[in-house]
Amino acid sequence: MRDDNREQLNFLYEDDILPVLEKLGLKEHFLNGQLKCSICGDIITIDNLYSIYYENGVKISCNKGACVNTVEKKKL
């Protein structure tokens, strides 16, 4: 069940990533190289960020094929 306070976005422009991460309280972790893919554990960078989604909390995934497939199967 969706939380009515959440908004679904289908994409983000690169310039919007930092403000979104800041609103989520994740900006400093991202800038310090401490934000990890929730699926494989790789460090998330501007070049490999694939998805920001909610599943028992905010999750971030990278663009590795297996991680993309996992996120897509969740049908978030």
C-alpha positions as CSV (number, residue, x, y, z in Angstrom):
1,M,0.0,0.0,0.0
2,R,1.4,3.4,-1.0
3,D,1.9,6.1,1.6
4,D,-0.1,9.1,0.5
5,N,2.8,11.4,1.5
6,R,5.1,9.9,-1.1
7,E,5.3,11.0,-4.7
8,Q,6.2,8.6,-7.6
9,L,8.7,10.0,-10.1
10,N,9.7,8.2,-13.2
11,F,13.0,10.0,-13.8
12,L,15.2,12.7,-12.4
13,Y,17.4,15.1,-14.2
14,E,21.1,15.0,-13.0
15,D,20.7,18.5,-11.5
16,D,17.8,17.3,-9.4
17,I,19.6,14.4,-7.7
18,L,21.4,16.3,-4.9
19,P,18.3,18.2,-3.9
20,V,16.3,15.0,-3.8
21,L,19.0,13.2,-1.8
22,E,19.1,16.2,0.6
23,K,15.3,16.0,1.2
24,L,15.8,12.3,2.0
25,G,18.7,13.0,4.4
26,L,21.1,11.1,2.1
27,K,23.1,13.9,0.5
28,E,26.1,13.9,2.8
29,H,26.3,10.1,2.6
30,F,26.3,10.3,-1.2
31,L,28.9,13.1,-1.3
32,N,31.1,11.2,1.1
33,G,30.9,7.9,-0.9
34,Q,29.0,6.2,1.9
35,L,25.7,5.5,0.0
36,K,25.5,1.9,-1.1
37,C,23.3,0.0,-3.5
38,S,20.6,-1.8,-1.4
39,I,21.0,-4.9,-3.6
40,C,24.7,-5.5,-4.3
41,G,26.4,-3.1,-1.8
42,D,28.4,-1.1,-4.4
43,I,29.0,2.5,-3.6
44,I,26.5,4.8,-5.4
45,T,27.9,7.5,-7.6
46,I,26.4,10.0,-10.0
47,D,27.4,7.6,-12.8
48,N,25.8,4.4,-11.5
49,L,22.7,5.7,-9.7
50,Y,19.7,3.8,-11.1
51,S,16.8,4.0,-8.7
52,I,15.6,5.6,-5.5
53,Y,12.6,3.7,-4.2
54,Y,10.7,2.9,-1.0
55,E,10.6,-0.6,0.5
56,N,10.5,-0.5,4.3
57,G,12.4,2.7,4.0
58,V,14.2,4.6,1.3
59,K,16.5,2.4,-0.8
60,I,19.0,3.2,-3.6
61,S,20.1,0.9,-6.3
62,C,22.9,1.0,-8.9
63,N,22.7,0.4,-12.6
64,K,24.2,-3.2,-12.7
65,G,22.1,-5.5,-14.7
66,A,21.2,-7.7,-11.8
67,C,20.3,-4.8,-9.6
68,V,18.1,-3.2,-12.3
69,N,16.3,-6.5,-12.9
70,T,15.7,-6.9,-9.1
71,V,14.3,-3.4,-8.8
72,E,12.1,-3.9,-11.9
73,K,10.7,-7.2,-10.6
74,K,9.6,-5.4,-7.4
75,K,7.2,-3.3,-9.5
76,L,7.6,-0.3,-7.2
